[in-house]
């Protein structure tokens, strides 16, 4: 098929590249001309394992193209995917400006029957709005062209995006039109070689809702476990043991019940807020979602509070090594990363930070921690430790899992670790002479 992907960010670039990999001809369009110019030269704007090589292969095979001009690619296109951002608006609802701008552009330029697929995360009812905007533009041009708007929310995880897209747990397709559902089935069939049972076709509104509910459920699990961790500390229980104790119940399971420093990233915070807002706009107070957010807002400061409990409120003259800045491992994405809140709190109290992250230093330095002066970025995890009063582990990158504790102890001024991701065996560390603070165990 000939596909146009509009918006070449995390979702659009991965989507376009994976469809090209399966033999489709794909044009990825973006209004950011610098991004498109870079992509044409093989410079990938994000860090995502495996993506660079796959982009290059498909560019070389002439199955993947980049453009700033939507009008050029819509001419002979079977499907146009909307994959632009839906950031949080001022009132917490999803800002649909970019999605509706794209809809208007599609209406202005489409010249033949088209399936428009919404991959962006959008509130229930957005497909109807997109349809309305396209229809209005067509009417302005005096054109009557058939089109269908499909909801096809994306569930990929940054850091595992390629494998999530190539081997999806499920693909959700919202459409009431049988022929359109069949075309979507054809597009996705190479991703489901054994059975198409995992392609779930439903009505548009349920598909739009599914994406928010999936993210809200995952955020709820995280906040639930963080709440439990805080209670464990107060009663002298060990959340690591409680986690295993409950996970072994097959009704609960082990996934997504790790305590930590709270969720971040570009999706969970904004999607929980948006779902709360959708409920509110429909006269319903989503109490549980309020609590999920409140717990998370508090959790982002737990590591900083532990540092303050240990060193006191005045942190002048103290230096802390920070391992990990991105909101989770495997990505350079710093959006809503707990590290931002922790580092700002500690530096406001006078501390100096020596930070190391395998991929996110550029993002942190240029954007998210730009206004923090008391921070040095270093190029290795051990360099960060030199003369530091303690180590703070904030993102569980694999390279932090099994460090050389001897060298860690030699480099730190005092052998203290604040672990915001519960990566280490507390008993072993105490035996090695460390003071080890973790989440959910005193
Ligand atoms: P992003 O910010 O990385 O990328 C969006 C891109 O759209 C940018 O490159 C921007 O320049 C481009 N754009 C904006 N307006 C445009 C226009 N009129 N024409 C062409 N391009 C335009 O966003 P993202 O992280 O890829 O997220 C996109 C959507 O997918 C969001 O709704 C998000 O919630 C959802 N989503 C994201 C993830 C994720 O892990 N990042 C996962 C699943 C779903």
Boltz pocket constraint, residues with backbone or C-beta under 6 A from the ligand:
constraints:
  - pocket:
      binder: B
      contacts: [[A, 6], [A, 7], [A, 8], [A, 9], [A, 10], [A, 11], [A, 12], [A, 29], [A, 30], [A, 31], [A, 32], [A, 35], [A, 83], [A, 84], [A, 85], [A, 86], [A, 98], [A, 101], [A, 102], [A, 119], [A, 120], [A, 121], [A, 122], [A, 154], [A, 155], [A, 156], [A, 157], [A, 158], [A, 266], [A, 267]]
      max_distance: 6.0
